[in-house]
Amino acid sequence: MTAPPRVVVVGAGPAGARAALAAARGGIRVVLVDGEPRVGGQYHRHPPAEPAPRRLHPLERSVVAQPRIEHLSRATVWALEAGPRPGSHLVHLQQGPADAAGRTQRTLVADALVLCTGAYDRVLPFPGWELPGVVTAGAARALAVGQRTAVGRRVVVSGTGPFLLPAAVSLLTAGSRVAGVYEAGKPSRWLRNLPAALRDGGPALLAELASYAGALARHRVPCRSRRAVVAAHGDGRVEAVTVARLDARWDVVPGSERVIAPVDALCVGYGFLPQLELPLAAGCLVRDGRVVVDARQATSVPGVYAAGEVTGVAGPVTAAAEGELAGLAAAADLSGARVPAREAAAAARVRAGRRFAAALEETYPIREGWRSRLTEDTLVCRCEEVTYGQLRDAVTDRGADAMRTIKLTCRVGLGACQGRICGRNAADLVAGLLGRPPADALATDRRPLAHPVRLGDLASGPDGPPATC
């Protein structure tokens, strides 16, 4: 007897959880795979050892109560393959604590696959960014909210984008003293996009940002725009930072530099980058660093849908709407039963959210002047300790003009993180040196294994044949 169709959703943040709920309510069996112990993702991050049933977030409560959803927590998808049926995929995953030996191996057959893999912090290199104590804004917030741990006693926050504000507030909550928040961009650019923001569902987000700004004001945290940390200093760890005023290109305004000390932690964030390993492994079309989807969140690959920040960073509300639309589309394509009213409502929210995201991107662009702040010995790849000078020589002296060739020439992106931190920055630097983007700008995102896997685990194989029911 043929097993009923099944949707596998990867990622249990706002997009993945909504996708799972929408598909399950359409009568489809769903497996929701996520690396965290509980539903919610990075946005609905849970404090440590929080009691379960009476403290569930509404989104998590809905997932737990849905009988058609099987939630695989602490599970990591490390590879995708074409499945036994047209449009299906084999989903290889491990389940269990990341540092435990002998994690459980499983292979699922997905009749439809919804990828909600999210995004991760982008950090631009600068002299001293490799010092211990320099962390991403996302990591600082995760430690503060998820572990109630402060990354330092006196902390500076620098970068661009609205996420700097909640990151700084979470540091205050964890007991840090925030010496300053330095925004490289010009948030007042919001004024030109304010009508669109108010029309497209931005009031809730703007109110949230205003509450963070109010909290920082109450703690007398200085917040300065058109300024950024351009260097970190210290013997063995960060002890001081240099802050400078930036012009419209983000070049340093001469004479504006000043040193802030003492500092024992620096939180840096320049927006987010979509996590593309699994979409690329599935063969999805990627353009401008994000997965291309149609009006129903379907990718270029039959049976594969994408939602949330992997299609472009637009915030949790838009991610949830995209997830619901993707789940409805997957269920409809498998069962033939559509819910036009719900699809239309979700699609309208997605369109509004994407307009808001465009305004957000226009307000907080990455300017090319960051490249001019790199010195000859500034590390661009921390894992392999590749300097900017070595990267430049690989391009200008040795003729490397593609990311794959550059990796082999100077080892950028060949370390433990496999280019997750340095890959996009290296591609931008190469583009500046060549006067054009490298043809394979996403080479560091294309990996046969989406996550590190022990050789012993690979040798042991999955626990039996691929699951089909």
TORTORVO-367220 format. One record per atom (N, C-alpha, C): residue in one letter; y, x, z. Coordinates in steps of 0.05 Angstrom, whole numbers, plus 5000, padded with zeros to 4 digits. Atoms other than C-alpha are relative to their C-alpha. Last residue first. Layout:
aYXZ ...
END
This chain:
c499850264987 c512351185128 c501250035028 t499350205019 t512151745077 t500249725012 a500250274989 a512052355121 a500949804978 p497550144998 p510853005082 p499649715010 p498850065026 p504053305098 p502649855003 g501650185017 g502353605166 g501549944974 d502350114985 d506953885219 d498649804983 p499450264987 p511254295172 p497549905014 g500050245017 g509755025157 g500649755016 s501650214987 s507755565207 s499949754983 a502949945004 a510156125162 a498349785011 l500750055028 l517155825158 l497050044995 d499950295005 d517455775233 d499349934971 g502450124988 g515156495241 g499849704996 l502249955019 l520456725191 l497449875011 r501749774993 r525656395236 r497850034980 v502750094992 v530455925200 v498450255007 p502049794994 p537956015191 p497449885011 h499749904973 h541355405162 h498050225005 a497450104990 a542555135091 a500650105028 l500550114973 l536955565063 l502749925011 p502750135001 p537255674988 p499249885026 r502049854985 r544755804996 r497349864998 r502650065012 r550555614951 r497950175014 d500950264989 d556855614994 d497249924990 t500849964972 t558156364983 t499149745013 a502549854998 a557956244908 a499150045028 l501750124979 l563255694912 l497450155004 a498650004975 a568556094874 a498349895023 d501950104981 d563656234817 d501250005028 a501550215012 a568656314761 a498049875019 p502649905010 p573356714804 p498449764990 p502350034981 p580156364810 p497550134988 r501550245007 r585756664767 r497749975020 g498250185013 g591057204774 g498749754991 l500750045028 l585557704787 l502149844985 l500249745013 l588357964853 l499549984970 g497449885000 g590657284877 g500050274986 a498450145020 a584156964856 a502850124998 v500849915027 v580357504893 v501749864979 l498949735004 l584357354956 l499350114972 d497150035004 d582856604949 d501350284995 a499650115027 a575356744939 a503049974994 a500549795019 a575357195000 a500549904972 n497749814999 n578656655041 n499750224980 r497850135014 r573456145018 r502550185000 g500550055028 g567656605036 g502449884985 c498349845018 c570156905101 c499949914971 i497349954990 i567756415153 i501850134979 r498850254991 r561656105121 r502850035010 g497650085013 g560356735082 g501249745009 q500450055029 q553156835101 q502449884986 c499050275006 c554756755176 c499749934971 a501450214986 a550157335194 a501049724993 g500849974972 g552857805142 g498749765011 l502849954999 l552957815065 l499050025029 g501650245000 g559657475056 g497050045003 v498650234988 v563358105036 v498249764998 r501550134979 r558258645021 r501549785014 c498749914975 c563059094979 c498849855025 t498449755002 t559659104911 t501150095027 l501849775003 l553958604922 l501650274999 k501849984977 k558558074950 k498350254998 i498449884978 i563758234896 i498350025025 t499849715004 t558558114842 t501650135022 r502749884997 r556757434870 r500150304996 m500649984972 m564157264879 m497250125005 a501450244992 a565857424807 a499150035029 d498350235005 d570957924780 d498649735006 a501550244992 a568258594802 a501949764998 g500250215021 g571859114760 g498449765008 r502850015009 r570559714805 r499549774981 d501149745008 d577759934816 d497249994988 t498149855017 t581659274819 t498850264989 v498950165023 v576358794845 v501550174981 a502350115015 a571959234890 a501049854975 d501149795017 d578259614910 d497649914983 r498149965022 r581558974935 r498950224981 l500350225018 l575458804977 l501850044976 q502649985014 q575259495007 q499649774980 g499949785019 g582759475023 g497450034984 y498650105024 y582058785054 y500250224979 t497150024998 t576959065101 t501249894974 v498849945025 v569458915104 v503049965002 e497749834996 e566658935174 e501250104974 e500649755014 e559958625152 e502350215003 c502949934997 c560258045201 c499350274989 r500549894973 r567858045206 r497150095003 c502750084994 c569257955132 c499250135026 v500250265013 v576757985116 v497249885004 l502750095007 l578058555165 l500249734986 t500550264989 t585158825163 t497249914991 d502450004983 d584859565146 d499549735014 e502349875013 e589559575087 e497449975016 t499749715003 t594259075119 t497450114987 l502449844996 l594158325108 l500750304996 r500049904973 r600757955118 r497650185006 s498249774998 s601957875043 s500050125028 r501349765010 r595757425037 r501750255004 w501749894979 w598756905083 w498750264990 g498949774986 g604356815032 g498350125021 e501149745008 e599956384988 e501150245015 r498349855018 r601555745025 r498950284995 i500449714994 i596155295055 i501750154979 p501449835020 p598754575050 p499750295011 y501149754988 y600254145111 y498550174980 t498449924977 t604753565089 t499250275011 e497449925009 e601853485020 e501750115022 e500349745014 e594853485048 e502650104990 l500649794980 l596652945098 l499850274987 a497549954987 a599852515043 a499750225021 a498349865020 a593552585002 a502750075013 a500949735001 a589452395064 a501650174981 f498949874975 f593651765073 f499250295000 r497149975004 r592151575001 r501350145024 r499649785019 r584851715014 r502950044993 g500449754986 g584951265075 g500450254983 a497649954983 a587950695036 a499850265015 r497749945017 r582650764983 r502550055016 v500449735010 v577050805035 v502450074983 r499349814979 r579650185071 r499750294991 a497150014996 a579649795006 a500950195022 a498749855021 a572550034991 a503050005002 a500349714994 a570149795059 a501450174979 a498349944976 a573049095047 a499850305006 a497150005008 a570249064976 a501850075023 e499549765017 e563249284999 e503050014993 r499949764983 r563348785056 r500650254984 a497650014983 a565248215009 a500250245018 p497449945013 p560348424955 p502450005018 v498250164982 v554148455000 v502850054989 r497349904994 r548848694951 r501549815018 a498350204987 a541348594949 a502750125007 g498950185020 g537549014898 g501849785011 s501150274996 s533349324953 s500949804978 l502950004994 l534050064939 l498949725000 d501549875022 d540750064903 d497050005004 a500050185023 a543649554952 a498450124977 a501850234995 a541449965012 a499949814976 a502849904999 a544450604985 a498149765004 a500849945027 a550950244966 a497150094999 l500350255015 l551749915034 l499050064972 g502450144990 g550450575069 g499549744985 a502349855009 a555550935025 a497449875009 l500350065029 l560750395037 l497650154989 e500950285004 e559650425112 e499649944971 g502850024992 g560151185111 g498949724997 e501649885021 e566551175071 e497049985007 a500050185022 a569650695121 a498350104976 a501750234993 a567451135179 a499949794977 a502849915000 a570251755146 a498249775006 t500849995028 t576851395133 t497150084997 v499950285010 v577551225206 v499149994971 p502450164992 p575151915229 p500049714989 g499950124974 g580352325191 g497649825005 a498250224999 a581652475117 a500049865028 v499350064972 v578453145103 v502149785000 g497249954996 g575353125033 g500949915028 t498650095024 t568652905006 t503050055001 v501249845021 v564853315059 v501249924973 e498349765007 e569853015108 e498850174979 g498749854979 g566452335108 g501450254989 a497850144986 a561552065058 a501150185022 a498649834982 a556452285007 a502349855012 y497350104993 y551151924968 y501250195020 v498649844980 v544752174934 v502949905003 g501250024974 g539851724898 g501350155022 p501150264993 p541851954829 p498650005027 v502949994999 v545752614831 v498949725007 s500949975028 s553152584809 s496950004999 t499449745012 t554952314878 t499050014971 a502349875013 a555151584899 a500950274988 q500849764985 q560751404948 q497550134989 r502050094981 r561350704917 r498950235017 a498850204983 a567850844880 a498149895020 d498850225014 d564951494853 d501149795019 v501450264997 v563852134890 v501449794984 v498950215017 v565652864878 v498349755003 v502050145016 v563853324936 v501349774984 r501050254988 r569553764959 r498149864981 g501149964974 g571954484947 g499049755014 d497849934981 d576554334889 d498950015028 r497549925013 r570654014851 r502250045021 v497949934980 v563453954873 v502550094984 l497649895011 l558153604831 l502150045022 c497750175003 c551853484871 c502350154987 g499050005027 g545653904857 g502549834995 a500950245014 a541953734921 a500949994971 a502949975003 a542754454945 a498949764986 l500549815022 l550254394930 l497050034996 p499350125025 p550653764973 p499550184976 l501950205008 l546654115028 l500849854974 e502649895006 e550854745032 e498049794989 l501050075026 l557654405024 l497150094994 q502549854998 q560754365092 q498249934977 p502450165001 p567854125077 p497550185000 l501349975025 l573254615099 l497549835000 f502950015000 f578054455155 f499050034971 g501350235013 g585354575172 g497050035001 y498550065024 y588455245187 y498649784984 g501250205018 g586255335259 g501849944976 v498950005027 v587255905308 v498649784983 c501450215015 c586355905384 c501349974973 l498450095023 l588456555418 l498349804985 a501450155021 a585856755486 a502049904979 d502849934999 d587657245542 d498349834981 v501550225013 v595157265530 v497150095002 p502949975007 p599957695570 p498849754989 a501949874983 a604257755530 a500649925029 i500550174977 i607957435472 i497750135016 v502649974987 v610857935422 v499849825024 r499849954972 r616657765376 r497249995012 e502549954984 e617457805301 e500750035030 s500650234983 s623657495269 s497650045018 g498550004975 g626558145242 g499449775018 p499549744987 p624158035171 p501749975025 v497149955002 v622057315156 v500650255015 v498649954975 v614557355148 v502950054995 d499549714996 d611957065082 d501650025027 w501449894977 w609356355090 w500250305002 r502549905010 r611756155021 r498150105021 a501450225013 a617155705050 a497450094988 d498450145020 d619356245098 d498249794987 l500949995027 l615656425162 l501949864981 r499050235016 r618156585232 r499250054971 a497749965018 a613957095270 a500749744986 v499250255014 v609257105329 v502450064983 t497450005012 t605857745352 t500449744984 v499850095028 v600157665400 v502850034990 a497350085008 a598057985466 a499949924971 e498249984977 e591858155506 e502849924994 v497250075005 v586257995458 v501550005026 r499750295003 r579758365474 r503049944996 g502550134993 g577059075475 g500149704999 d502049794998 d583959395478 d497449875009 g501549974976 g588858865454 g498050234999 h500249734990 h593358615399 h498350005026 a501050004972 a593458005355 a499550285009 a501649784991 a597757955292 a499149965028 v500649825023 v601357445249 v498450245008 v500949744990 v601456865299 v499250174976 a502949964997 a605256315265 a499550275013 r500649764985 r612156005258 r497050025002 r499449775017 r614955485210 r499750275015 s500950025028 s614554975266 s501050244985 r498249895020 r615155115341 r498849984972 c501250055026 c611954745399 c502050074979 p498349975023 p613755005469 p498449964974 v501249815019 v609154725523 v501850024975 r497949815009 r613354395577 r498750224983 h500949744989 h607254045608 h501950234991 r500150034971 r610653375596 r499150265014 a497249994989 a612453595526 a500049985030 l499149725000 l605153765511 l502850025010 a501449854980 a602953075534 a500950295001 g498850074975 g608352745492 g498650155023 a497449864998 a606153125430 a501349945027 y500649714995 y598952895443 y502650155003 s501049984972 s601252165450 s499450295007 a497650024982 a605352235386 a499250025029 l498649755000 l599152475350 l502550005018 e501749804985 e595351865372 e501350275001 a499750064971 a601051405351 a498350205016 l497349914993 l601151745282 l500549955030 l500149714998 l593651645277 l502650115009 a501749934978 a594150905294 a499950305003 p498750044974 p600150805249 p498350095023 g499349774984 g596751145189 g501249955027 g501649984976 g593150555160 g500650245018 d502849935005 d595550605089 d498450055025 r501350205017 r602250245093 r496950045000 l500050264985 l604950645152 l498549794984 a501749984977 a602851295119 a499849745016 a502850015009 a605751095052 a498150015024 p500650275009 p612450935084 p497149974991 l500350204978 l612251585124 l499549724990 n502450165004 n610852045065 n499749785020 r500050095028 r617852345058 r497649834994 l497950205004 l618452365134 l500049894971 w501150274997 w611752725140 w502049784993 r500650105028 r615253335112 r498749735001 s497950205007 s617853395184 s499749904971 p500950284996 p611153725199 p502149794992 k497650154992 k613654385168 k499249715003 g498850185019 g608054885163 g502549865010 a499049855022 a606155495203 a501449824979 e500850145025 e605555095267 e501350144976 y498449905023 y606055515330 y498849894975 v501450105024 v603755185395 v501850074976 g498550095023 g605955585457 g498249894978 a497449855002 a604055905522 a501649914976 v499549965029 v598555385536 v502850124998 r497250015004 r596255465609 r500650074970 s498549785011 s588955315612 s503049955001 g498849834980 g585754825661 g501550244989 a502149824989 a580754445618 a501250205019 t501950164984 t585753875608 t497950185013 l498650074975 l591054365584 l498149855019 l499849764985 l586154645533 l501449955027 s502749964987 s584453945510 s500050255016 v500250194977 v591953825499 v497350045014 a498349904978 a592454455455 a499849825025 a501249764990 a586554235412 a501650115024 p502250074982 p589353535407 p498650245011 l499050144976 l595953835380 l497749915018 l499049814980 l593054365333 l500849855026 f502149954980 f589053825297 f500950195021 p499750164976 p595553585263 p497950065021 g501450265001 g595454155213 g500249865027 t498650225012 t597354895212 t498249755001 g501350095024 g595655515250 g501749794986 s498549945025 s597055765320 s498549904976 v501250155022 v595255605392 v501750044975 v498150065022 v596856115447 v498449854978 v501050025027 v592756135512 v502449934981 r497450035014 r593956355583 r499450024970 r498150104980 r587756235627 r502849964987 g498349794988 g582656295572 g501949875020 v500549755014 v577155935532 v501750235012 a497649905013 a577155365582 a499550274988 t499549714996 t570455045597 t502550084985 r497949984979 r569354305607 r500550295007 q501049844978 q562954375566 q501950025024 g502950024997 g563853845512 g498850155023 v500950284997 v571253715519 v497049995005 a498550154979 a573854415533 a499049725005 l500649894974 l568454795496 l501449845022 a502850064994 a569054345435 a499250105028 r500150284992 r576654395437 r497149925007 a498650024975 a576555155437 a499849715010 a501849894979 a571255165382 a501349975028 g502250194996 g575554695339 g498150105022 a499050234985 a581755115349 a497849805006 t498950225016 t577955725325 t500949775019 v502050205006 v577156315372 v501349794982 v498950155022 v580756975385 v497849804991 g497950174990 g578457195454 g501549854979 p501050214982 p574357775428 p502349855013 l500149944971 l578458135375 l498649785015 e502849954992 e576757995302 e499750065029 w501450264996 w583457665288 w497150045008 g500850054973 g586958335302 g498449745004 p500749774984 p590858395237 p499349925029 f497549864994 f590657725201 f499250245017 p500049744986 p585057315170 p502850115004 l499049805019 l585956565155 l500050275015 v498349804987 v581456115197 v500950204979 r499349785017 r578455475169 r501950185016 d497349884999 d574955025218 d500450224979 y499849804978 y568654645198 y502850134997 a498449765008 a567254025157 a500150195024 g497549934986 g562653415158 g501450254989 t500349754986 t555353385137 t502650105012 c497550024984 c555352655119 c500250255017 l499149754988 l550152675064 l502749975013 v497250014995 v546752015049 v500950245015 l499049794982 l539952085016 l503049975003 a497149965004 a536051524983 a501050195022 d499650155025 d528451474975 d503049994993 a497750185000 a528152025027 a500249864973 v499550095027 v521352345038 v502349805002 l499750285006 l521452715104 l500449954971 t499150055027 t518853405121 t500049704995 r500550265013 r518253595193 r501050014972 q499450015029 q517754245233 q499349724989 t501750185016 t518154225309 t500949994971 r498850265005 r521554835339 r498249834982 g501850215008 g516755385358 g501349734998 a502049915019 a521355835398 a498249764993 a502850024990 a527355515430 a498150104978 d501049734991 d534455765416 d497249995010 a499749795020 a536555175373 a498950275008 p497849824993 p533654655420 p500150244981 g500349874974 g528854195383 g502450185005 q499050154978 q527753925313 q499450145026 q501049904975 q527154295247 q501249835023 l498449974976 l528253975180 l498450125023 h501449824981 h525853955108 h501950045024 v498149904980 v528353345069 v498550175021 l501349904976 l524353205007 l502050135018 h499749724992 h528452794959 h498250065023 s500749944972 s527752144920 s500350305005 g497950064982 g531551934857 g499450065029 p497349975011 p525251904814 p502149925021 r499350225017 r519051954859 r502950044989 p502250085017 p515452554889 p500749774981 g502250144988 g521852854918 g497949924979 a500650255014 a526553384892 a497549885011 e501549975026 e527853904945 e499849734987 l500550255015 l532653985004 l498450074975 a500549985029 a532954545056 a499549724989 w499649725010 w535054705128 w499550034970 v501149995027 v536254015157 v500550274988 t498549865020 t537354115231 t498649994973 a501549955025 a535053655286 a501850124979 r500649715000 r537653635357 r498350084976 s497949834989 s537252875352 s499150295001 l501149744994 l532752495305 l502250185010 h498149784996 h535151775308 h498650255008 e501349794984 e530451265279 e501950235001 i499049725000 i534550665256 i498350185018 r500849885026 r531149995238 r500950304998 p502949925001 p531249765311 p499250144974 q501050095027 q538949785316 q497150094997 a501050284999 a540749805391 a498849914973 v502350024982 v541450565394 v498749724999 v502249865013 v545950565332 v497549985017 s501050155024 s550450025360 s497750134987 r501550234990 r550950375428 r498949834977 e502649914992 e552951025394 e498349765009 l501549935024 l558650685358 l497250095006 p500950245016 p560850325421 p498550074975 h497950085017 h560850995460 h499149764983 l500249975029 l555350995511 l502649924986 r497749855010 r557351075584 r499950044970 r497550134993 r553050535615 r502450154989 p499550275009 p546850755578 p502749885006 a500350135026 a547251515580 a500849714999 p502150204998 p550051895640 p499949834974 e498850274996 e554452475617 e497749795001 a501650154981 a550953135627 a501149735006 p502749914992 p556453515591 p498749825020 p500049804978 p562353125563 p497150075007 h500650094973 h561052765497 h500250225020 r501549804985 r564452915430 r499749915029 h500850134976 h566552295392 h498350195017 y497850164992 y570252695339 y499449865026 q497949844987 q565353265333 q502249825011 g498949785015 g559452805319 g502150155016 g497149994996 g558452135354 g501350234985 v498450105023 v551052025365 v502950035006 r499250285000 r547652435419 r501749944975 p501850174985 p543653085426 p500649704999 e499150054972 e547453425370 e498049825015 g500549774983 g544153705307 g500849975029 d497649874991 d543753045270 d499350235020 v500549734992 v538752655229 v502650145008 l497449884995 l539051895223 l499650285012 v500349784982 v532651615193 v502750145002 v498249785001 v533750925164 v499150215020 r500749814979 r529150355145 r501850244997 i501349755008 i532749855100 i499450175025 g502950035000 g534249125116 g498550254993 g500850105026 g541649125097 g496949984997 r499350295000 r543449185170 r499349874973 a502050134984 a539649855168 a500649705001 a502650015014 a543750105109 a498049845016 a499750185024 a550449915142 a497349984985 l499850284991 l548350205210 l500249814976 a502650094990 a546050865180 a500049715008 a501850025022 a552450945139 a497249905008 r499350245015 r556750785199 r498249964976 a500850234984 a553151315240 a500549744986 g502950035000 g553751825184 g499049765016 a501050075027 a561151725172 a497049955001 p499150265008 p563351695246 p498949914973 g497350044992 g558952295264 g500949724991 a499750254984 a551452265260 a502849985011 g497550004986 g550052755203 g500549745015 v499649744986 v544652725151 v502850025012 v497249944996 v542652015133 v500250265015 v499549794981 v535651905106 v502950075000 v497649845003 v534551235073 v500150215021 r498749884977 r527550945069 r502550164992 p498149785006 p524050485021 p501350095026 p497350105006 p518050075045 p502050234997 a498350024977 a511350435041 a502749894992 t497549845001 t506950274982 t501749965024 m497650175000 m500050005000 m502550185000 
END
